[in-house]
Amino acid sequence: MEQTHYNICMFAYNEEKHIIDSIKSVFANIDSLCQQVFVLANGCTDNTVALLLSMQASYSRLCVIELDIGDKCNAWNHYVHCMTQQTPNVATHFFIDADVKFTPHVFPTLHQQLQTSPCVVVAGMPVSGRNKAYYQELVTDRACFFGNLYGMSQRFVERIKQQAFYLPVGLNWIDSFLTKAVNTDLSFDPHNRPNRVTYLQGHGYYFASLSPFSIDDLALYKNRIARYELGKLQEIILDTIPLPEWPRDMHNINLTIDAEGRVDSITHPIKKWLVKQRLQKLLKQGPKYIPEVSSCAE
């Protein structure tokens, strides 16, 4: 069987605390079949990019791409629609976050798993965290995968491009929508297709648990809650829109959520307050998607 290659795409937004350890973990767990490790630094305002550039002398396959817009969906769209065409010999595209570390030899192992499977995505398994068992069950029983680590086959990337599927910029619950996209083969109907997501027990990622005594960790936790809860409200509206009519930016949907008072459907008072704070912040920022900035030649 002819050997195939893989790429790694890391998304980084203000990750100066974690980026060095995460990059070291990536390069400790790849092999010669990895062509390039791309880091898409999107809208960073800290020292993330400077730290990455300082590491390029040590890691020849490290490529740093700076994007002006601080949005993971925009960065995902940029890689899938603009950058995959530059690496035609790649069979697996790994997508990872910049605040995690990885189990031994995870990238070649999961690459092999995907390329010998009928599935189109291989999920990295969470191997740490207080809710590890719950998230592992989502992978094994419900074919979910998470943005911390997953690999996507080139053939499904090509289908995404052929169908002109883009994640709306400003979408807050990205993992849920990508899981739906993969399991329904981009139809977003209620029925999952078989043989969509594979995995290997014990092969995945780990991270340090958040501390209730850390101001930074508390801020991250509150932001995470607000993103998840707002994402659920966004999902309700997106589910009513045919895929070809999906907006490229979530601003108008956020306006609808605000105008119709949908945040009031959240019963938990703290979660409701956090979502209202986040929603008002996003509305003040206005639309993020700017075609000449957000897109390559389409």
C-alpha positions in Angstrom: 0.0 0.0 0.0 1.4 3.4 -1.0 2.2 5.7 1.9 0.1 8.8 2.2 0.9 12.0 4.0 -0.8 14.3 6.5 -0.9 17.9 7.5 -1.6 19.5 10.9 -3.5 22.8 11.2 -3.4 24.4 14.6 -5.7 27.4 15.5 -4.2 29.9 17.9 -5.8 33.0 19.5 -3.8 34.7 22.3 -2.1 31.4 23.4 1.2 32.8 24.6 0.9 30.7 27.8 0.5 27.4 26.1 1.8 27.7 22.5 5.4 26.6 23.1 4.4 23.4 25.0 1.7 22.6 22.5 4.1 22.9 19.5 6.7 20.8 21.2 4.1 18.2 21.9 3.0 18.2 18.2 6.6 17.7 16.9 7.3 15.0 19.5 4.5 13.0 18.1 4.7 13.2 14.3 6.7 11.2 11.9 8.2 11.6 8.4 4.7 11.4 6.8 3.8 14.8 8.2 4.3 17.4 5.5 3.7 20.6 7.4 2.4 22.0 10.6 0.4 25.1 10.0 -0.5 27.5 12.8 -3.2 29.9 11.9 -2.8 32.8 14.4 -6.1 34.6 14.1 -6.3 38.1 15.5 -3.7 37.6 18.2 -2.8 40.6 20.3 -0.3 39.0 22.6 3.1 37.4 22.0 1.8 34.2 20.4 3.1 35.0 16.9 6.5 36.2 18.1 6.9 32.9 20.1 5.9 30.9 17.0 8.4 32.7 14.8 11.1 32.1 17.3 10.5 28.3 17.1 10.7 28.1 13.3 14.5 27.7 13.4 14.0 24.5 15.4 11.1 23.1 13.4 11.5 23.4 9.7 8.0 22.1 9.0 6.4 24.8 11.1 4.5 27.4 9.0 2.9 30.5 10.7 0.0 32.1 9.0 -1.4 35.4 10.5 -5.0 36.3 9.9 -6.4 39.7 10.9 -9.8 38.4 12.0 -9.9 36.8 15.5 -12.4 34.0 14.7 -11.9 30.2 14.6 -14.6 29.7 11.9 -12.9 32.1 9.6 -9.6 30.4 10.2 -11.1 27.0 9.5 -12.6 28.3 6.3 -9.3 29.8 5.3 -7.4 26.5 5.7 -10.0 24.3 4.1 -10.8 26.5 1.1 -7.5 28.3 0.6 -4.7 26.1 1.9 -5.6 22.5 1.2 -5.2 23.1 -2.5 -1.5 23.9 -1.9 -0.8 20.4 -0.5 -2.2 18.0 -3.1 -0.4 14.9 -1.7 -2.0 15.0 1.7 -4.6 12.4 2.6 -5.4 13.5 6.2 -5.8 17.0 7.6 -5.5 17.2 11.4 -7.2 20.2 13.2 -6.0 20.9 16.7 -6.2 23.6 19.4 -3.2 25.4 20.8 -3.8 24.8 24.5 -3.5 21.0 24.5 -0.8 18.3 24.5 -0.9 14.9 22.7 -0.5 11.2 23.4 2.5 9.4 22.1 2.6 8.9 18.3 -1.0 10.1 18.0 -0.7 11.7 14.6 0.7 8.8 12.5 -1.5 6.4 14.5 -4.7 8.2 13.8 -3.6 8.9 10.2 -3.3 5.2 9.7 -6.6 4.5 11.4 -8.4 6.9 9.1 -6.7 5.8 5.9 -7.6 2.2 6.5 -11.2 3.0 7.5 -14.3 3.8 5.4 -14.9 6.8 7.7 -14.1 10.4 6.8 -13.1 11.7 10.3 -10.9 10.3 13.0 -11.6 11.7 16.5 -8.9 12.2 19.1 -9.9 10.9 22.4 -9.9 13.1 25.5 -7.6 11.4 28.0 -7.8 13.9 30.9 -10.3 16.1 32.6 -13.0 15.6 35.2 -15.6 14.8 32.5 -13.3 12.5 30.5 -15.6 9.5 30.6 -18.6 11.6 29.4 -16.7 13.0 26.5 -15.2 9.7 25.6 -18.8 8.3 25.5 -19.8 11.0 23.1 -17.1 9.8 20.7 -17.8 6.1 21.1 -21.6 6.1 21.2 -22.6 9.2 19.3 -19.8 9.7 16.7 -18.9 13.1 18.1 -15.5 14.7 17.8 -13.9 17.8 19.3 -11.9 20.7 18.0 -9.0 19.8 20.4 -7.9 17.1 17.9 -9.6 15.4 14.9 -8.4 14.4 11.5 -10.4 14.8 8.3 -9.9 12.9 5.1 -8.9 14.7 1.9 -11.9 13.2 0.1 -14.3 14.9 2.6 -12.4 18.1 2.4 -13.0 18.0 -1.4 -16.7 17.4 -0.8 -16.8 20.4 1.5 -15.2 22.6 -1.2 -17.5 21.2 -3.9 -20.5 22.0 -1.8 -19.2 25.4 -0.9 -19.7 24.7 2.7 -18.4 27.4 5.1 -18.7 27.8 8.8 -20.5 31.1 9.5 -18.1 33.6 11.0 -19.0 34.2 14.6 -20.5 30.7 15.1 -20.1 29.8 18.8 -20.7 26.1 19.0 -18.3 24.9 16.3 -17.8 21.3 17.4 -21.5 20.6 17.3 -21.9 21.9 13.7 -18.9 20.1 12.4 -20.1 16.8 14.0 -23.5 17.3 12.2 -21.9 18.2 8.9 -19.8 15.0 9.0 -22.4 12.6 10.2 -25.1 13.8 7.8 -22.7 14.2 4.9 -23.5 18.0 4.8 -27.2 17.4 4.5 -28.0 18.5 8.2 -31.0 16.2 8.2 -32.0 14.4 11.4 -30.4 11.0 10.4 -26.7 10.2 10.8 -25.0 8.2 8.1 -23.0 5.1 9.0 -19.2 4.9 9.0 -18.5 8.6 9.4 -16.3 8.9 12.5 -13.6 6.5 13.8 -11.3 6.6 16.8 -8.8 4.6 18.8 -9.0 4.3 22.5 -6.2 6.0 24.4 -5.0 8.0 21.4 -5.8 11.7 21.7 -5.1 14.8 23.7 -4.8 16.0 27.3 -4.9 19.3 29.0 -4.5 20.9 32.4 -7.8 21.2 34.3 -9.0 24.7 35.1 -8.3 26.0 38.6 -11.0 27.9 40.6 -8.2 29.8 42.2 -6.9 31.3 38.9 -8.4 34.5 37.6 -7.4 33.6 34.0 -9.0 30.2 34.3 -12.2 31.6 35.8 -12.4 34.1 32.9 -11.8 31.2 30.4 -14.5 29.1 32.1 -17.1 31.9 32.0 -16.3 32.6 28.3 -16.7 28.9 27.5 -20.1 28.7 29.2 -21.3 31.9 27.3 -20.0 30.5 24.0 -21.7 27.1 24.5 -25.0 28.6 25.6 -25.1 31.2 22.9 -24.1 28.6 20.3 -27.2 26.5 21.3 -29.4 29.5 20.6 -27.7 30.1 17.2 -28.1 26.4 16.4 -31.9 26.6 16.8 -32.1 29.3 14.1 -29.5 27.8 11.8 -31.5 24.5 11.8 -34.4 26.3 10.2 -32.3 27.7 7.3 -31.5 25.5 4.3 -27.7 24.9 4.0 -27.3 26.8 0.7 -28.8 29.9 2.4 -26.6 29.8 5.5 -25.2 33.3 6.2 -21.4 33.8 6.0 -21.6 35.8 9.3 -23.7 35.2 12.4 -24.4 38.9 13.0 -28.0 39.0 11.7 -28.8 35.8 13.6 -27.4 37.4 16.8 -29.6 40.4 16.1 -32.6 38.1 15.9 -31.7 36.4 19.2 -31.5 39.7 20.8 -34.6 41.2 19.3 -36.8 38.2 20.1 -35.4 37.9 23.7 -34.3 34.3 23.1 -31.7 34.6 25.9 -34.5 34.6 28.4 -35.2 31.0 27.6 -32.0 30.1 29.5 -33.3 29.2 33.0 -30.0 29.3 34.9 -29.5 32.9 36.0 -25.7 33.0 35.8 -25.6 31.4 32.4 -28.3 33.8 31.2 -26.3 36.8 32.4 -23.1 35.5 30.8 -24.8 35.0 27.5 -26.4 38.4 27.6 -23.0 40.0 28.2 -21.4 38.0 25.3 -24.2 38.7 22.9 -24.1 42.5 23.6 -20.3 42.5 23.1 -20.7 40.7 19.7 -23.5 43.0 18.6 -21.3 46.1 19.3 -18.5 44.5 17.3 -20.7 44.2 14.2 -20.2 41.7 11.4 -16.7 40.0 11.3 -16.9 38.6 7.8 -15.4 40.8 5.2 -15.1 39.0 1.8 -11.8 40.5 0.8 -10.3 39.7 4.2 -12.1 36.5 5.1 -11.8 34.7 1.8 -9.3 33.5 -0.8 -10.3 33.2 -4.4 -13.7 31.5 -4.3 
